[in-house]
Structure formats: structure tokens, C-alpha cells
Amino acid sequence: MFFTNLGRFTVRRRRLVLSLTVLLLLVAGAIGSGAFGKLKGSGFSDPGAESTKASDVLHTQFRTGDPNLVILVAAKSGSVDDPAVVRAADDLTAQLAAHPDITQVVSYWSLGDSPQLRSRDGSKAVIVARMTGTDDNINTTFDDIDDQLRATDGATIKVQLGGGAAVSADLNAQIGDDLAKAETLSVPITLVLLILVFGGLIAAGMPLLIALISVVGTLFSLFVIGSLTDVSIYSINLTTALGLGLAIDYSLFIVNRYREELARGLTPHDAVVRTVETAGRTVAFSSFVVAASLSALLVFPLFFLRSFAYAGISVVIVAAIGATVALPALLAVVGRRVNSLSVHRRTPKVRANGTFWHRLAHGVMRRPVPVALGTIALLLVLGTPFLKVNFGLSTTSALPKSAESRQVSEQLTDDFATNSGESFAIVAAAAPSADITAIDAYAAEVSALSGVAQVDTLTGTYRAGALDAAPTDRNAAFASGAAGVYFSVTPSVVQRSAAGEALVKTIRHLDAPFSTGVEGSAAQLIDTKAAITSRLPIALGLIALITFVLLFLVFGSVLVPIKAIVLNLLSLTATFGAMVWIFQQGHGSGLLDFTADGTLDVSMPILMFCIAFGLSMDYEVFLLSRIKEDYDRTGDNTHAVATGLEQTGRIVTAAAALLAVTFLAFGISGVTFIKMFGLGLALAVVMDATIIRGLLVPAFMRLAGDANWWAPAWMRRIHNRFGISEGGHSPAVDPSDGEPTGGRELVDAGR
């Protein structure tokens, strides 16, 4: 009776509910606008990994770390060794060194014309530095430095900024632009589609109001969560996409069911109660399934992934509450005016058999075996490219070509013998600094490895397995008192590449004379892969278990949850195959305007899996609820499948189209992995709403017959006691006072 009581409450207290909704929306909007200041651009590493621990030791014990600012200085004419260029570069280096939040400033000129920091043609050289402080401090420092250095551009030199800090700044700016473009594109298209679906402005506007509530409420949640723990700024993209998509989806089902009940002859207030009992119940438990899928992201140690769980679960909960509480209250106020401002004269009515979806269901169920086998074969073929997946971490190639940090990175790779911005450290926190022999031997051994250009440490600079330059005063910084030494390795290969990973693995397997830890982006990639792989079985197991339990509690069936899980996996197999074919192998990169680097970001497939799996289950719950409703009434499985597909066909198709539009809007992003996120989820939604829902679901349910709803006796007893079943039809509600007309005792019971 919970949903019956909820429906009665929203009718009786409709003005109170709407007033509180407006008040909470204003408060959440005022506070939630500060969420951006609480979010961070990092979160891609495992806190317990060797690379992270080594990086932490480097910061705490040695007061240093990898350079995060690379300044590319180009001579506008002549060479970087020309006197005028040298003077300008020295002034620039001194200016950076004087900044209180910048340390470790070294340059081609300050190191005595080091060839590693000079381009092959002599027209460019670099200054490398490290910014200190929190992410927010680094962002502020970078903005200050960016403004100052732009003033140095003149007749002598041209300055460009690269490195981690510049990449972060470019990413943040690009994501902000992408959000604005996505909203500008998706909102008007969504409104047009809603008007086409409902045929009226009033009905079409309601889902957008719930979407606004959902997005604003989730921003408030992220502000609160971001004040308590680390949350990634990239979760904003999920908040916007899911906030618009799910709120509109849920509202579609609520408004559509309400109009159906009006067409059946119920009074507006009775229709609201009946809508909450049926569609509201389905929305609520569908949201539980989506939230359950997203909760699996919490098992991973990377707060980048956990952030999407925080954002996703928040937006699902807010969207569900808005659709089942605020929207019914609004419908109770609007009443029959929900059909006002129609763009065509057509009264919604319950359609007879014979629609496209009804005919499709019967056509599939007449030949379930060939349809099922053919569709499964197609999905498996589409998924074969995923067998060649090559995981990596995002590089500067994920940014648009116009991004300055990407341009700097490409010039360092193409024009320099080595990329000093690619250097990483080997940390020996307990190595005795007095043991010169051991330090010398280990540094020489590392410098002799294939892929290593140079090693710097306490005892000097090493190249090709031998000491190349004696130590200077600068080398003393590689030691930390009596114990603790680190080695700075400048590779001749790109860190985030197969060669970079191989180099780190080789170093980790060396028989070092002391305990060591390797940090840097290649080591981080290796450790991130290991962290995700080790937790993946737990995440997948949780998704399967929670989904099975929830679907069993709703439908009382063993086979239906298993079928739903298997079909969703098939659908996602094809989606992931497409992502490898497009974004790793680069097919269509010119059309979609991105650069393929031969890898997929290691965190994106599991992120997309959890979101897409939840959304697929979302539509599964909507469809199965209508099928089960008809089966309970008629006992005819074939009729129930055809009727359920017919009743949900138009509205689920519309919901999928609207959600796909929301995700596709992020396909225009200038950041490759955001583009993949949007296009991949749009494809998953479309695949599920067409191939899975139209072909595989009716085929499998026809083959299973009445066994679809079977459960062993002991599980049936569990369902009878704890199951989530739909209550009977509620008593009528008198529009004048909002109370049931079936007797005072029913009023009291409802309260």
C-alpha cells in the first residue's frame, strides 16, 4: 500500500509538496552552484599502489616530485643560443624561480646548454618546473603564470605552456565549454521531441521541470559530498546527462500513464493515485536497479570512478523522487489541463491491438529460435573488436588539436631527442646515502636499459650504462639526510605507451641493492590496470547479485532476472566492440574529430558498463512491469508479451530517443574520452531499445513460456513475504477535498 498512500498524499497535500519543492530547488540551486569549486581534476590513481606511494614519499621525504609545468621557448629567428634569446630565457627562468609556489626550475640555459632540453634543429628549448600545493592552488598559480608569461612574447621569443598543470587547465576549460554546448544542443531538441510525443506544450514541459529539479538537486549533493571526500570534476558530465535523461524518462512514464488513466475515464485525482500505484512503483524500483549498478563503482580505489557513483546515485534518487512526488502533485493541480495547448487535435486513448510493436512481437514469437540465434550472432560479431582492446590512460591527444598543452607535448615528442616532461623517479626511501658504490652501480644499470636516455641522482648523471657527468651542488637534492635517495629517469620512449610500460616493468624486476618504488605515468597506468582488474570480479558480482535480487522481489521469477542480465551483457558486448573499432582503431576519427592513439582509457569501459547496464535494466523494468501486469490479468504469456511491448513501445522508444539525444550532445565534446562516453552510452541505449527490446526479449519470453514467472517453492515463499507487488486499485478521491470517497475508515488508513 506504500505507493497507494504516496499517491493519496501527493493529491491531498499537492500545494504543500509543490511549495516545498520550489523552496528546496532555490536552496539547492544557491548552494549547489558552489559544487564546481569542490571538485577535482585528478583521481585516476590507486592510493595503495606502488606508484602512488613512491610519489607520496617523493613529496614528503624529498620535497619534490615530477615536473608539472613545461615551458617551450622558441626563438622567433635564429637559434636558442643567440645572445638576445639567452637573455630573454634567463629572465623568464628567474621570474619563475622567484614565484613562491614554484620549485625545481631548470632550463636548457641554467644547466649549461644541456642537449636534452634543446630541439634537434636548435630553434626551441624548454624550461621545466614544478608547481606545489593543492589542485586548486596549482590552478590559481598556473593562471597567474600564464598571464605573466604571455607578456614575454615579443620580437625575440615565443612562449607556450605544457605539462600536467597546463593539461588540467585545458581540460577544465574544454569541459566547461562542452557542458554549455551540450545543454544548448540537447534542451531544445528534447523539448521538440517531447512536444511531438505528447502533442501538447503543458505535458511536454513537465518532464523538463523534473529534469531541472534533478540536475540542481544533484549539484547540491555533489557540493555536500565534495566537502567530505574527493570528487572528480568529470562527474559533472554524468550529472547533466543522467539528470536530463532519467528525469525525462521517468516523467514520460508518469505523464503517459496519467493520460492513459484519464482516457479510461478516471477523475484527475483518481488518475494520479493510480499512476503512482503503477508507473510510480515501476519508476521507483527501476531507479533502485540503476543505482545498484552504479554502486558497483564504489568498490574501486580510484576516486575518479567512485565520483561517478556519487553523482549517478544522487541523480537517480533525485530524479525518482521528483517523478514520483513532485510530478504527481503537479498533475493533481493541473488536472485535465495536462492536454492543454495541444499542437494537434487528438485525444490520447488506449490503442487496440495491431500497432507496429504488437505485430513485431507476434512476428518474433512465431519464429523465436531463428530470431534469437540470428540476433545473438550479430551482437557477438559486432563485439569481436573488443577482443583486441588495448587499455591505456588518456594523453594530451585526448584534447583538441587547438589546445596549447597538446601542441607542446607533440613538439616535445617530434622535435626533441628526449622529452624532459616525461621524466619519472625511482624512490629508495631507506637507501643509505653514504653507500656511493651501490647508488653508482644501480644508476649505471638503469641508464643502460633500452628506453632510458638519462639517469640523474646523488652521484651524477648517467647515460648508456656509465657516469656521464660528475655530481654538482644540484645533485645533493637527490638525497634525504643519511637515508633516502631517488633517481630521476628521463626516458627515450613515451611513458604512456607499451614501451613505457615495458620499461617500468623491467626496472621493477631489477635486483636492486635496496628497496625501490617506481612512480610516474607509466607506473600509474600499470597499477591502475591492476587495481581495476583485481576489483572487477567483485563489481560484476555485486551488479549481478543486486540486480537479480531486486528483479526477483519485483517479479517473483528466477528466469526473468537471469534473462535480463544475459541480454544486457550481449547488448554491451556489441557496444564495447564499436568503441574499440571507433576510438582505439580510429575508424571515423576524421568525421568525429578526434585523434586515435591506439588505446582505450582503462577506466571508461567499466564506467560505461555500470551506467549502460543500469539504463538497460531501467527499460527492462518498464517493459516487464507491463507484461507482468497483463499476465497476472490474463494468464496468457504470449498475449502478455505482445500487449506489454505494445503498451510500452511508443513511450519507451521516445524515452530512449530523448536519453540518446542527451548523451549524443556530449559526442561533440573536444575531449576524446568524454566523446566516447557520450557516443558509447547513446549507442547502448539505442541498441537496448531496439534490438534487445524488439527482438530478443519477445523471442526469449516466447521460448520460456509460463516458466518466465516460475520460482521454486522456497523462493516463492520469500517473494510472498518480502516481494514488492502492486496493490489493488485505490478508492476514489473526491476532487473537492482530496480525500477518498470510499469511507472514513479508508481515509484514516491512508493517513
C-alpha angles and dihedrals in degrees: 000000000000095000092042089054091045091052092050091048094052089051097046095041098032096131092046091049092050093045091051090046092055092046093049090046091055093046093045091048093051094048098033092058086074092060093097090063091055097051127091135213096220132064102118098117136078110244091214097049125111092244093053094046091048090050091050091051090049089056100041103035102031099027090227142091145170115318111259099183124063118179115198111206116195124190109232088213134008123357136327085244093064111116095241091051091047091053093049092047093048090051089050092049092049091048091055094045090054093058110104094220096049125081138167095040110178130160143180089261099043092052093055100266097312107198091214090069097047127082119244093251094045095237096110139039136172142234114207123200143160126232116209134207136050124328090264092050091049091050091051092046091048092053090051093048092045091055093046097047094049087066090061093065107107143118093316111043142013118215128207127178125223140150131087096310092052092047090052091050092049091047093050092048092046093049091051090052091045093053092052092048093046093052092044090052102038103042098060092041089049092050092051092049091048091052090050091049097047099026091221139080097226095054091041094052096054097071090051090054090053089047089055090051090049097051095043092045091051093049087055089051091050090050090055095043092044089055090057104037143001115292125181120238089224089071087076088075091056091046092055096042097044093037091058096035103045096038090052092044094051092044091050091058093045096048093041093051091047091054090048091054090048089051089052089059104260120143115252094257093046088049091054092052092046090047092054090046092055116017092025091054091048092049092049096052093038087057089051089056093049092047090048091055091049092047089067087073088069092074092068119090094220109097088207088071095038089053090063089053090052092048096039098048091045094051093046092051094046092046092050093048091047092050097045100038113020097035096050089049089052091048090051089056096043095044114167090353086084085091093051125118090030118182091210134024106251129125114218111245140171106266124228122235116285105073122135093262092048092051092045092052093050092045091053093044091054089061105022098152100054091040092051095044094045094048094047091049090051093050092048092050090050088051097052095094088066088069087072096049116146113197123211143146123267115271132191088278086077087071123078117269090250092064110109094215089057092048090052092049092050092049091050089052097043104035105033130069089225134011108234089191087065095062119126136185138244106207122206100181096179101034111127107245090210092064094090093163095058093044091049093048094048094047090050091049093051093046090055093059120108109258095031118111100175143354123205123192145135094298098050141271120320131199131174094358099309141083106270101175131021119240120272131191088279092064092063088077089070090074130067109208118291094335130037132059133179133197123215110214120199107197126209089212131065109267097221094057138087089264091050092051091047091052093053092047090051092050092048090053095051116114095243120189089231139027112282140184126200121215133178136091096296091051089045090053092052092047093045091053090050093048093051094042093050093050097038097088090051092050094047091045092051092049092050094045097046092044092050093049094047094046091046091051090051100042105020091226134124098197099047095062092045091049091048093051094047094047092048090052090052091051093049091048089064091045094052091047089056092049092055092046092050108031103027100035093034102232107162094009091135093051093045093040104233138117117242113215097185095259142086118224104260095227098048101074094055090043092050091043094056094045096042092044090053093047091048090053088049092064091038091059092048092051097042092047091060092043091051091046091057094041092054088052099044108017088221111125097191093048091046093053093049093044094046092050090047095048094049099031100091098037096043090048089052091047092050091048092051093048091046090052089053092052094040088058087068089053087080090061117128090221111084099216092048088050090051090047092054099041094042094052092044089053092047092052093048092045092052095045093051117023098027099038097036100041117012100039096054091040094052094042091050091051092049095045115176089351086079088081098038126120130166116262095256092052090045089057089052091051092047090055103036104015124123105236131169116256126228126274111296122238117265120274121224108229091212097063103008093236129124113265093209096091141303091264090061090051091053091046091051091053 
